Amino acid sequence: MRMRRMLGLALAAATLAGMSAIGAVSAQAAASPAITGDECTAAGGQITSISYGGTVCILPDGTSQSIT
């Protein structure tokens, strides 16, 4: 019985650690990716300047990314 409990705790800890790592990677990916002007035009996007927002790339699918 004790071995089962220890195994359960180890599995729960490993699952939690895995979820933390996935969350960190997701958060990094969600932090507005930036592309260059050349990459924007190569992808068929249009470079637009936004007041107080800098320069962004509007891609054909309607999403926007900041220009570096």
BAFI-3210 file (N, C-alpha, C; in Angstrom, 3 decimals, decimal comma, padded with zeros to 6 digits):
// residues 68
n [1|2|3|4|5|6|7|8|9|10|11|12|13|14|15|16|17|18|19|20|21|22|23|24|25|26|27|28|29|30|31|32|33|34|35|36|37|38|39|40|41|42|43|44|45|46|47|48|49|50|51|52|53|54|55|56|57|58|59|60|61|62|63|64|65|66|67|68]
n.u [000,828|001,937|003,920|002,414|001,242|003,500|004,343|002,167|002,346|004,802|004,173|002,203|003,732|005,533|003,773|002,770|005,114|005,649|003,451|003,999|006,284|005,260|003,433|005,153|006,489|004,325|003,541|005,732|005,568|003,198|003,734|003,592|005,025|007,796|008,675|010,794|010,789|011,323|010,675|007,971|006,945|007,700|006,017|003,688|002,499|001,457|003,080|002,370|001,980|001,150|-000,479|001,125|001,685|003,694|005,334|003,710|003,081|000,640|-000,739|-001,869|-003,871|-005,131|-004,010|-001,731|001,650|004,387|006,938|010,418]
n.v [-001,188|001,241|001,565|001,951|004,417|006,064|005,778|006,910|009,567|010,275|010,076|012,062|014,332|014,335|014,729|017,265|018,771|018,454|019,784|022,363|022,939|022,834|024,919|027,097|027,116|027,575|030,106|031,604|031,337|032,630|035,242|037,776|037,248|038,455|039,654|040,270|042,991|042,057|039,328|039,606|040,699|038,624|036,638|037,488|039,573|042,857|045,829|048,002|051,117|051,908|054,239|055,108|052,457|051,403|049,677|047,267|044,005|043,023|040,067|037,853|036,165|037,726|038,124|039,937|040,946|042,211|044,296|043,841]
n.w [000,000|000,797|-001,109|-003,413|-002,868|-002,803|-005,438|-006,740|-005,813|-006,952|-009,652|-009,840|-009,222|-011,368|-013,484|-012,874|-013,059|-015,769|-016,864|-016,019|-017,485|-020,072|-019,913|-019,603|-022,049|-023,757|-022,903|-023,686|-026,448|-026,924|-026,465|-028,272|-031,209|-033,100|-036,327|-039,185|-041,579|-044,152|-043,908|-043,482|-045,915|-047,594|-046,735|-047,752|-046,469|-045,252|-044,426|-041,835|-040,176|-036,896|-034,830|-031,882|-031,564|-032,985|-035,695|-037,598|-039,014|-041,172|-041,807|-044,481|-043,397|-041,579|-039,086|-036,945|-036,492|-034,607|-035,975|-036,147]
ca.u [000,000|002,812|004,596|001,426|001,101|004,725|004,312|001,145|002,904|005,846|003,496|001,554|004,782|006,049|002,736|002,745|006,331|005,460|002,485|004,686|007,173|004,418|002,892|006,217|006,718|003,150|003,584|006,758|005,049|002,079|004,219|003,643|006,246|008,207|009,335|011,418|010,020|011,527|009,876|006,570|006,603|007,863|004,839|002,518|001,912|001,553|003,653|001,519|002,382|000,011|-000,205|001,532|001,813|004,855|005,126|003,253|002,868|-000,690|-000,609|-003,067|-004,919|-005,733|-003,260|-000,682|002,849|005,228|008,135|011,651]
ca.v [000,000|002,406|001,680|002,510|005,837|006,735|005,792|007,897|010,895|010,502|010,304|013,375|015,345|014,364|015,336|018,687|019,361|018,485|020,830|023,636|023,151|023,127|026,256|028,074|027,167|028,207|031,528|032,208|031,376|033,560|036,605|038,400|037,012|039,568|039,257|041,389|043,499|041,160|038,126|039,998|040,788|037,293|035,865|038,095|040,531|044,286|046,563|049,137|051,864|052,163|055,312|054,656|051,013|051,001|049,117|045,874|043,291|042,428|038,893|037,560|035,507|038,724|038,298|040,946|040,706|043,398|044,276|044,138]
ca.w [000,000|000,870|-002,397|-004,327|-002,542|-003,254|-006,892|-007,099|-005,577|-007,950|-010,929|-009,753|-009,288|-012,738|-014,323|-012,561|-013,623|-017,216|-017,177|-015,811|-018,626|-021,230|-019,693|-019,843|-023,494|-024,343|-022,575|-024,532|-027,813|-026,998|-026,275|-029,598|-031,976|-033,957|-037,560|-039,892|-042,700|-045,290|-043,659|-043,632|-047,336|-048,181|-046,356|-048,384|-045,540|-045,544|-043,296|-041,491|-038,991|-036,019|-033,869|-030,551|-031,538|-033,756|-037,018|-037,541|-040,264|-041,266|-042,668|-045,268|-042,609|-040,696|-037,846|-037,021|-035,694|-034,546|-036,834|-035,412]
c.u [000,877|003,519|003,664|001,280|002,315|004,769|003,299|001,648|003,977|005,220|002,829|002,594|005,341|005,048|002,695|003,958|006,223|004,509|003,115|005,575|006,374|003,842|003,921|006,487|005,552|003,158|004,613|006,257|003,944|002,514|004,563|004,967|006,551|008,916|009,965|010,516|010,126|010,706|008,395|006,162|006,734|006,646|003,558|001,818|002,114|002,055|002,827|002,034|001,128|000,405|000,039|001,691|003,000|004,478|004,751|003,118|001,472|-000,583|-001,923|-004,203|-005,565|-005,006|-002,197|000,459|003,687|006,474|009,347|012,602]
c.v [001,258|002,651|002,315|004,016|006,615|006,838|006,826|009,311|011,245|010,811|011,677|014,500|015,470|015,019|016,840|019,399|019,467|019,586|022,206|023,952|023,506|024,529|027,327|028,219|027,863|029,712|032,248|032,343|032,400|035,012|037,224|038,213|038,189|039,012|040,494|041,835|042,597|039,884|038,407|040,011|039,438|036,411|036,439|039,110|041,966|045,003|047,823|049,785|052,204|053,252|054,734|053,143|050,511|050,489|047,653|045,314|042,683|041,290|038,606|036,882|036,452|038,930|039,379|040,588|041,968|043,197|044,619|044,898]
c.w [000,000|-000,456|-003,436|-004,123|-003,031|-004,780|-007,396|-006,915|-006,609|-009,313|-010,946|-009,873|-010,706|-013,685|-014,119|-013,145|-015,137|-017,623|-017,007|-017,005|-019,866|-021,107|-019,982|-021,334|-024,182|-024,094|-023,443|-025,961|-027,966|-026,866|-027,622|-030,336|-032,896|-035,185|-038,197|-041,037|-043,926|-045,137|-043,858|-045,099|-048,035|-047,874|-046,958|-047,504|-045,981|-044,288|-043,077|-040,226|-038,191|-035,024|-032,488|-030,453|-032,322|-035,131|-036,890|-038,947|-040,205|-042,274|-043,399|-044,472|-041,588|-039,389|-038,047|-036,084|-035,714|-035,412|-035,988|-036,289]
res [m|r|m|r|r|m|l|g|l|a|l|a|a|a|t|l|a|g|m|s|a|i|g|a|v|s|a|q|a|a|a|s|p|a|i|t|g|d|e|c|t|a|a|g|g|q|i|t|s|i|s|y|g|g|t|v|c|i|l|p|d|g|t|s|q|s|i|t]
***
